[in-house]
Amino acid sequence: MTASILGKPKFCEGQIVEFVGGEGIIKNYRFEPSSWLYLVEMPIATDPEMDRVGYETMIWLAEGDIFPLGNNFSHKVLSREQKNFARAC
């Protein structure tokens, strides 16, 4: 029997992050063998080119694939709910 050590996650719920292909807000996370996975919700623009609703706006990403976003995100498109949730982190 082997013991595994569970390390602390680098990101928290509500934190705004970026990744190759976009940026989003951490909605959830879970530990998988040897890595943390994060459910990232991508913000929806006010007039998207294609309608996006539901789960296609979220993606599971490994911890190594995402990076914290700097404090200057006033130009980003976030809904009121997403902005309030992001401030709580």
Phi and psi in degrees as a GROMACS rama.xvg file:
@    title "Ramachandran Plot"
@    xaxis  label "Phi"
@    yaxis  label "Psi"
@TYPE xy
-113.135  147.251  THR-2
-103.332  140.392  ALA-3
-116.27  145.191  SER-4
-98.3771  126.984  ILE-5
-92.0679  109.787  LEU-6
-79.0681  160.024  GLY-7
-72.738  137.979  LYS-8
-67.9141  147.753  PRO-9
-79.4039  -23.7056  LYS-10
-122.151  156.42  PHE-11
-121.846  164.998  CYS-12
-59.8123  136.663  GLU-13
89.7125  -8.99715  GLY-14
-75.7985  137.842  GLN-15
-87.1175  128.906  ILE-16
-132.902  164.973  VAL-17
-124.902  158.476  GLU-18
-153.597  168.419  PHE-19
-61.6496  119.086  VAL-20
104.286  -4.35069  GLY-21
159.478  -159.18  GLY-22
-149.677  165.332  GLU-23
-173.657  -168.602  GLY-24
-118.832  133.914  ILE-25
-67.0633  121.914  ILE-26
-102.155  -28.9833  LYS-27
-163.624  164.582  ASN-28
-152.915  158.219  TYR-29
-152.013  155.369  ARG-30
-92.751  128.761  PHE-31
-113.195  163.948  GLU-32
-50.3794  115.428  PRO-33
72.9234  8.27329  SER-34
-161.529  152.36  SER-35
-91.0987  139.673  TRP-36
-113.096  142.812  LEU-37
-124.421  135.028  TYR-38
-89.5731  113.748  LEU-39
-109.54  125.888  VAL-40
-97.4584  126.217  GLU-41
-87.6159  136.232  MET-42
-66.3605  148.978  PRO-43
-102.94  126.268  ILE-44
-65.9253  158.618  ALA-45
-63.4048  -34.9154  THR-46
-127.924  74.1423  ASP-47
-67.0892  151.776  PRO-48
-63.048  -38.0954  GLU-49
-124.045  144.704  MET-50
-66.5105  130.371  ASP-51
-127.883  121.102  ARG-52
-138.553  149.079  VAL-53
80.4476  -145.185  GLY-54
-72.0852  -14.3295  TYR-55
-72.2622  -6.70956  GLU-56
-92.6355  2.45715  THR-57
-122.804  150.01  MET-58
-147.428  142.177  ILE-59
-87.4658  126.903  TRP-60
-129.266  146.45  LEU-61
-74.4328  154.022  ALA-62
-56.5819  -36.2628  GLU-63
-71.0429  -12.2855  GLY-64
-96.3318  -3.11268  ASP-65
-124.409  155.735  ILE-66
-136.369  147.362  PHE-67
-66.3014  143.774  PRO-68
-90.1461  142.212  LEU-69
-63.0421  173.549  GLY-70
-72.306  -15.8903  ASN-71
-90.7039  84.6824  ASN-72
-126.913  27.9747  PHE-73
-67.1622  -23.1328  SER-74
-84.5008  -3.1598  HIS-75
-80.1349  151.949  LYS-76
-96.4473  107.247  VAL-77
-130.507  143.245  LEU-78
-72.8028  165.284  SER-79
-59.3532  -41.5151  ARG-80
-62.5164  -42.6251  GLU-81
-65.8674  -40.1923  GLN-82
-63.4879  -45.3466  LYS-83
-64.7133  -40.5462  ASN-84
-66.8357  -39.0109  PHE-85
-67.0986  -32.9078  ALA-86
-68.6297  -25.7362  ARG-87
-71.5433  -18.5506  ALA-88
